Amino acid sequence: MYLDFMEEYASMGHMSSTDNRIPDGPHYFIPNQCVLRPQSTSTKLRVVFDASSRTSTQVALNDILMVGPTIQEELYSTLLWFRMHRFALAADIKKMYRQVMLDEADRNYQLIVWRRDPSESLKIFRFVSRRGIPEKVWCDNATNFVGADRHLREFRARLEEQGAVSKHSRQKKGCEFAFIPPRAPHFGGIWEAGVKSAKHLFLRTVGHDLLTAEELGTLLASVEAVLNSRPIGALSSDPSDGEALTPGHLLIGGPLVAPPPSALPDQISPTCLRRWRSVSSLRHRFWQRWSQEYVSSLQTRQKWSKEVHNVDVGALVVVGEDNLPPQQWRIGRVVAVHVGADGKVRVADIKTADGVFRRAIHRLALLPALS
């Protein structure tokens, strides 16, 4: 059971093998052990990763972690939902805590030592915790995708012939690639358009800056978070609900929130501080340009020969702002409208989490109601 548990971690992409060398910089090996509960009807074996274990310096990983805000709803508010609404839905996110994205620069603090058989030498793994292995990947016919598909199928077949695939892994089909026709990017629709706009701005944001592999990986992860934080529609028609649906809801069950920038310790060298600020600046520049273009894309501007419906009270809108931090969208409900002499709405009052703001209509992008 312990072997199947660890095999599942590796097969789902929640941990990955390293080059089996102990890192030169700061790192932490998390001890792990299995806990047997034969009387349990659901989970008879559970693997515990003990991050409170102290090292030779008498410091544990849990001692130096920064405690973040509570993101779970209080039990009282959860129970109150059952009294306020006629219907209540309950759901469970599978492997929720494994799907929290871990920054590349922090993965050396979550190393473990494990081997599949006592006859093997110990191997070093680190937790990836991105989003696991997808069941289906939609992509174009680029040679890297076609080659990856062929390589993965050949590798799986070779492992099955050698009997190196566990029973749990054999029950899964693995990652399936769905290719669109060659030389036809328009078949990709909106996701191809998103890739095109993100690549266009990314290349112009980075320009001639020279980045290391870790800096490039950090910046790409930030760009991914920005794209997956964009509002795409209203979650409900409730006027008091100011939250919008984002791709983050479909990936992790909630919006992707960027932590505020924190002060750095004095021990960090000026060189490291300069590189960190450089990557942060690139991330902020990408956010400023991409968010402005995305809000503009939501504002449909057609020839004035056709009359367009006015903005109604209660509509969910995105307010175009210039100086918001990355992944922070100003979203609110229209609480009042002000019409001009021609009877058209020119100004609207928007209720957001920060208060009520008055904005001209050209600064607002209407989000569609998702039914």
Backbone hydrogen bonds, N-H to C=O, Kabsch-Sander energy under -0.5 kcal/mol:
donor,donor_aa,acceptor,acceptor_aa,energy
5,F,1,M,-2.2
6,M,2,Y,-2.2
7,E,3,L,-2.5
8,E,4,D,-1.9
9,Y,5,F,-1.5
10,A,6,M,-1.9
11,S,7,E,-3.0
12,M,8,E,-2.3
13,G,10,A,-0.9
14,H,9,Y,-2.1
15,M,9,Y,-1.0
16,S,126,R,-3.1
18,T,124,I,-2.3
28,Y,108,N,-2.2
30,I,28,Y,-0.6
30,I,111,L,-3.5
33,Q,48,V,-1.9
35,V,46,R,-3.0
36,L,34,C,-0.5
37,R,44,K,-3.6
40,S,37,R,-1.7
44,K,42,S,-0.7
46,R,35,V,-2.2
48,V,33,Q,-3.3
48,V,46,R,-0.5
49,F,47,V,-0.5
50,D,31,P,-2.4
50,D,48,V,-0.7
51,A,49,F,-1.3
53,S,50,D,-1.0
55,T,59,V,-1.4
58,Q,55,T,-1.9
61,L,51,A,-0.6
62,N,51,A,-1.9
63,D,60,A,-0.8
64,I,60,A,-0.7
64,I,61,L,-1.1
65,L,61,L,-0.7
67,V,65,L,-0.5
71,I,69,P,-0.5
78,T,74,E,-1.8
79,L,75,L,-2.5
80,L,76,Y,-2.0
81,W,77,S,-1.1
82,F,78,T,-0.7
82,F,79,L,-0.7
83,R,79,L,-0.5
83,R,80,L,-1.0
84,M,80,L,-1.8
85,H,81,W,-1.9
94,K,92,D,-0.7
96,M,93,I,-1.1
98,R,95,K,-0.7
99,Q,95,K,-0.6
99,Q,96,M,-1.5
100,V,97,Y,-0.6
101,M,99,Q,-0.6
102,L,128,V,-0.9
103,D,101,M,-0.5
106,D,103,D,-1.5
107,R,104,E,-1.0
109,Y,106,D,-1.5
110,Q,107,R,-1.5
111,L,28,Y,-2.2
112,I,125,F,-2.4
114,W,123,K,-2.4
120,E,117,D,-1.9
123,K,114,W,-1.6
125,F,112,I,-2.6
125,F,123,K,-0.5
126,R,16,S,-2.5
127,F,110,Q,-1.5
128,V,14,H,-1.1
130,R,13,G,-0.5
133,I,12,M,-0.6
137,V,176,E,-3.0
138,W,136,K,-0.5
139,C,137,V,-0.5
139,C,178,A,-2.2
146,V,142,A,-2.3
147,G,143,T,-2.7
148,A,144,N,-1.9
149,D,145,F,-2.4
150,R,146,V,-2.2
151,H,147,G,-2.6
152,L,148,A,-2.5
153,R,149,D,-1.9
154,E,150,R,-2.4
155,F,151,H,-2.5
156,R,152,L,-2.3
157,A,153,R,-2.2
158,R,154,E,-2.1
159,L,155,F,-2.0
160,E,156,R,-2.3
161,E,157,A,-2.0
162,Q,158,R,-1.6
163,G,159,L,-0.6
163,G,160,E,-0.6
164,A,159,L,-2.6
170,R,166,S,-2.0
171,Q,167,K,-1.0
172,K,169,S,-1.3
176,E,135,E,-2.2
176,E,174,G,-0.5
178,A,137,V,-3.2
179,F,177,F,-0.6
180,I,139,C,-1.8
184,A,181,P,-1.0
187,F,184,A,-1.8
188,G,185,P,-1.7
189,G,186,H,-0.9
191,W,188,G,-1.2
193,A,189,G,-1.6
194,G,190,I,-2.1
195,V,191,W,-2.0
196,K,192,E,-2.3
197,S,193,A,-2.4
198,A,194,G,-2.4
199,K,195,V,-2.6
200,H,196,K,-2.3
201,L,197,S,-2.2
202,F,198,A,-2.5
203,L,199,K,-2.4
204,R,200,H,-1.4
205,T,201,L,-2.0
206,V,202,F,-2.6
207,G,203,L,-2.1
209,D,206,V,-2.1
211,L,209,D,-0.6
216,L,212,T,-2.7
217,G,213,A,-2.4
218,T,214,E,-2.4
219,L,215,E,-2.4
220,L,216,L,-2.5
221,A,217,G,-2.1
222,S,218,T,-1.9
223,V,219,L,-2.4
224,E,220,L,-2.5
225,A,221,A,-2.1
226,V,222,S,-2.2
227,L,223,V,-2.4
228,N,224,E,-2.2
229,S,226,V,-1.1
230,R,227,L,-1.0
232,I,245,L,-3.1
233,G,245,L,-0.9
234,A,368,P,-2.7
235,L,243,E,-1.2
241,D,238,D,-1.8
242,G,240,S,-0.8
245,L,233,G,-3.3
248,G,228,N,-1.6
249,H,246,T,-1.3
250,L,246,T,-0.8
251,L,247,P,-1.2
252,I,248,G,-3.0
253,G,248,G,-0.7
253,G,249,H,-0.8
254,G,248,G,-1.0
257,V,255,P,-0.7
268,I,265,P,-1.1
273,L,269,S,-2.3
274,R,270,P,-2.3
275,R,271,T,-2.2
276,W,272,C,-2.5
277,R,273,L,-2.3
278,S,274,R,-1.9
279,V,275,R,-2.2
280,S,276,W,-2.4
281,S,277,R,-2.2
282,L,278,S,-2.0
283,R,279,V,-2.3
284,H,280,S,-2.2
285,R,281,S,-2.4
286,F,282,L,-2.3
287,W,283,R,-2.2
288,Q,284,H,-2.4
289,R,285,R,-2.0
290,W,286,F,-2.9
291,S,287,W,-2.6
292,Q,288,Q,-1.3
293,E,289,R,-1.8
294,Y,290,W,-2.4
295,V,291,S,-2.4
296,S,292,Q,-2.0
297,S,293,E,-1.8
298,L,294,Y,-1.2
299,Q,295,V,-0.9
299,Q,296,S,-0.6
300,T,298,L,-1.2
302,Q,300,T,-0.6
306,K,303,K,-1.5
314,G,334,V,-2.8
315,A,312,D,-1.5
317,V,332,G,-2.6
318,V,365,A,-2.6
319,V,317,V,-0.5
319,V,330,R,-3.1
320,G,318,V,-0.6
320,G,363,R,-3.3
321,E,319,V,-0.7
328,Q,325,P,-1.7
329,W,327,Q,-0.7
330,R,319,V,-0.5
331,I,329,W,-1.0
332,G,317,V,-2.0
333,R,351,K,-2.0
334,V,315,A,-2.2
335,V,333,R,-0.5
335,V,349,D,-2.7
336,A,349,D,-1.2
338,H,347,V,-3.0
340,G,344,K,-2.7
343,G,340,G,-1.6
346,R,338,H,-2.6
347,V,338,H,-1.8
348,A,359,R,-2.4
349,D,336,A,-3.0
350,I,348,A,-0.5
350,I,357,F,-3.8
351,K,333,R,-3.0
352,T,350,I,-0.7
352,T,355,G,-3.1
355,G,352,T,-1.2
357,F,350,I,-3.1
359,R,348,A,-2.4
359,R,357,F,-0.5
361,I,346,R,-2.3
363,R,360,A,-1.9
364,L,361,I,-1.6
365,A,318,V,-2.0
367,L,316,L,-2.6
370,L,234,A,-1.3
370,L,368,P,-0.5
371,S,369,A,-0.6
